[in-house]
Amino acid sequence: MSCGRTQSSDSQYARSVESLRVALCQINTTVGDLVGNADLVLRDLARAEEAGCDVAVFPELTITGYPPEDLLLKPGFIAANKEQLDRIAAATTGHCVAVVGFADGHPDVYNALAMIANGRVVGTYHKRHLPNYGVFDEQRTLRAGDEPMNLFRIAGINVGVSICEDAWIPGGPVPQCSAGGAQIVLNINGSPYRRGKMVVREEVLAERISEGSSPIVYVNLVGGQDELIFDGGSMVVDDTGAVIAKARQYVEDFVVVDIPVEDPKPIATSFPVVEVSAEPTSRPEVPANDVTWLDPMPELYEALLLATHDYLAKTGFSEVCFGLSGGIDSALVAAIAADALGPENVHAVLMPSRYSSDHSVSDAEVLAQNFGIDHRTIAIEPGHAAFLEMLAPSFGDREPNVTEENVQSRVRGVLLMALANKFGWLVLTTGNKSEAAVGYSTLYGDTAGAYACIKDVYKLDVYRLATYVNERHGREMIPVSTITKPPSAELRPDQRDDQSLPPYEELDPLLEAYIEGDATVDELVQRFDPDTVRRITRLVDISEFKRRQTPLGARVTDKGFGRDRRLPIVNRFR
Amino acid sequence: MSCGRTQSSDSQYARSVESLRVALCQINTTVGDLVGNADLVLRDLARAEEAGCDVAVFPELTITGYPPEDLLLKPGFIAANKEQLDRIAAATTGHCVAVVGFADGHPDVYNALAMIANGRVVGTYHKRHLPNYGVFDEQRTLRAGDEPMNLFRIAGINVGVSICEDAWIPGGPVPQCSAGGAQIVLNINGSPYRRGKMVVREEVLAERISEGSSPIVYVNLVGGQDELIFDGGSMVVDDTGAVIAKARQYVEDFVVVDIPVEDPKPIATSFPVVEVSAEPTSRPEVPANDVTWLDPMPELYEALLLATHDYLAKTGFSEVCFGLSGGIDSALVAAIAADALGPENVHAVLMPSRYSSDHSVSDAEVLAQNFGIDHRTIAIEPGHAAFLEMLAPSFGDREPNVTEENVQSRVRGVLLMALANKFGWLVLTTGNKSEAAVGYSTLYGDTAGAYACIKDVYKLDVYRLATYVNERHGREMIPVSTITKPPSAELRPDQRDDQSLPPYEELDPLLEAYIEGDATVDELVQRFDPDTVRRITRLVDISEFKRRQTPLGARVTDKGFGRDRRLPIVNRFR
């Protein structure tokens, strides 16, 4: 922590106003877009100034975007991010102080917070607890802060600061700086969504309060970044642990809160205090804000919409295509695409084979019409037949098997990629997590594409989401027949999923215990049918090579098939 | 460090024999093959006993294989690895002590070394420095050891122990335990190859000696594991920094060395000493061992052979296929496959298109005959034509562009995958690092396959290796015309690489500076043509999504496109 002016650590202070006015600036940053991210800061800082705020608080690593991964290894990247910090500093000419995340230092780099006022950076704080588990790799590129802590006096109130994981540590920096005299603690975050995360966050903040922390201002990032979804949901927790202000989930939000502080009780600060800004004069009323957290199914659906929207927007694409089979997975992807991008940007491709059923084609057509999306039909027979012809001299009189099924799926993959290449579209894949787990997919076939919208959604949740889509739209957008018919890949006559796999009501809990629960086979056979356990876990293990070549997609569980599950392909452990 | 019997830390000792007889047990473990890895230990322990060794030293994480990655998060995996440790302990009934790596502890897991004698584990050591950079993620799953250090008295000599990274730390555990009384330091490793690594290792060990370390026994793993190649090259460095014994690179090896210790000078130990084993009685002569390190090009080629061989062997495959175009990349892959797996296991597929040149087809045929590998020709015209027909209603009168080129490449990908599916082969891809860097490849086309033999080899090195292959075989196995003709993808009439890319003599150094050197564009324009820099670095950046879906392959540079380069796909930094 580097400081500006400090005063003695045992000073006392009594304040004439009763609250700190804070702007929760929940912005949608993009990794590497240093100028664009700084522009968002300048936009919200001006709004905060206008609203009479004392401090505008931005998410973790505001300027670089989060997580910047190995970009932090480039000295030129660090230098460029500091240029934007200087640009922001030059704009702090009014009353409102800016709290901004950036990457500090060289050659050791810190996940840092800058306290900015009066045209300059008056102090910094370096994140002390660097997560290096799950989706996080911060110890790879960052050094943990270990400088003595200090407080910042903003508008006459002693404020402590911390970054994300710091607030998750029992007895960590948050209660520590409260014990040291902080009347309010600011915590800036890049905290990714997974199902149930809002409840966990509220519990964690309440725990810090129970350890003696002062009120906590929790500002989170919002937006999709590769497989991660930052869900926003910024909040303020008072000294009873109650949430007294909320920002919306899954959208940029700007929330102004007056946070009461105890007054006129004198505060004995034991940490050095950096003087940042003077008390405000008169200011406007705080606008009303009434936000509630979403229920689980709308929350999950909004997460998928944001992830899909941002992956396209941030990589420079606007239109998508995908194979629409008449089955439930591609129906859900169609809904997500239409709701996230607008139906005018969505192109469904029906690719029936000699084995496709009539009802599949008609269900697909009805769905495309319901959503108002462009759709075309390309029968794959010419490609299918051409491959069988080209392969006949090699295959001789061998019986057809999964090889010929894969060929059909790959013909579809080539068609989708060709359409995407020709028209500048992006291919969405339609596989769910249950399939990805057991390898019930064709590499370079149905896994071909740039973004896998529902790759971390188990099949049972696919059904729930499809039902929710119809509720949300208030009518039968996804045909009920699509939801109720037995699932099939339709790659041979009368094929059904349940010929190869146990019913999803059995499969999904087993997969969850094996994947998210890290249970071994010996443990699972205590809870599930032993033969099923051995067969399914083996399928999960040997499908690792497939998953490594599939596109990334929205992570919504505690352990997606991506950054947070790193298993070797060469692996003989069963 | 947990100890068995200890004696006072200031004890003195003079020994009647002048050397410790050590077996460098350079074995090829497989991740997750706990029983198989323990079997290898038992095999070499018996050999060491027979050779009259005092101690048999095995590589890092011997029992789990290295790196076990997130398998370490499964409590059942840790328990199963300890069962194998007990099995090994039960076999130490003779004079020879075993030094074995394993995963210790629960819930915190340590990268551990076990000192095993007389049927039991007499002491353990926990790795103190956990690498978390480059290809390493040890801080993700492991906890660093921080127990007080001690020594082990083996056959009357005080021995210190350490694990891999511990020996790379200036003033770290190696010189520390020497200062504490160790007469010899054992260091067990899972150190992956990259070009020039042997020199670096010798320098690092010499540095530890210069800091006061006693002679160091450096035992490395050998074998391929996913993208990593462990190259063996175990060695012993004496107290002048000279290498006095070497194990071969790229093969399992078993080397017995008598390491002289200063005698009769009394040794004042300041660390606690665990009594492990008594002095030996008479024993046989040490067999002669005369190993030299390989020159750079043979070293690189052997690395690629081992990687390719082990990926197949350890995933349970024996035969491969790939597209043989008549170009230099697939020619080199053919040589690697034939030399690594035996020509009888190699199937080349010639897949000419309407744009293929006659010389390409004839060069490919000559090469297949030279190596004695199975080859077949499948003209892709039927598939190519079928796709153009299926796509015609969508494409209308749009001009042909890269879309149609990609279709050809993808038809080949589908054919190779179908052959592999039908016959149980594994598809090798043939792209080099220069192509992977700039995205000069077709996703699901030439990138379709399970293992990418030369994905980390720059094009200029492809040429060098092709020339070396002919030297190695003593005749023109790869036709000289394949080496000398201008490179072309042959996806449109008269196409040549240099129509899209700068000459490889310009391209490769620029790529190396950008990728391995982490230089930014602003830095590169000082050294290379600015327009080329901007164009090429942009191609590298926007190809990240492609590389994420390509198969893994042998890593031979300081920064491969895999575990050691983790850049976001959504990334606007240029």
Interface residues (C-beta under 8 A of the other chain):
Chain A: T30 V31 G32 D33 L34 G36 P67 P68 E69 D70 L71 L73 K74 P75 G76 F77 A80 N132 Y133 D137 Q139 R140 G224 Q225 D226 D310 Y311 K314 T315 R376 I378 A379 I380 P382 G383 A385 A386 F387 E389 M390 L391 P393 S394 F395 R398 N401 V402 T403 N406 V407 R410 V411 G413 V414 L415 M417 A418 L419 N421 K422 L443 Y444 A448 A450 D518 A519 T520 V521 D522 E523 F545 R548 Q549 T550 P551 L552 R565 R566 L567 P568 I569 V570 N571 R572 F573 R574
Chain B: T30 V31 G32 D33 L34 G36 P67 P68 E69 D70 L71 L73 K74 P75 G76 F77 A80 N132 Y133 D137 Q139 R140 G224 Q225 D226 D310 Y311 K314 T315 R376 I378 A379 I380 P382 G383 A385 A386 F387 E389 M390 L391 P393 S394 F395 R398 N401 V402 T403 N406 V407 R410 V411 G413 V414 L415 M417 A418 L419 N421 K422 L443 Y444 A448 A450 D518 A519 T520 V521 D522 E523 F545 R548 Q549 T550 P551 L552 R565 R566 L567 P568 I569 V570 N571 R572 F573 R574
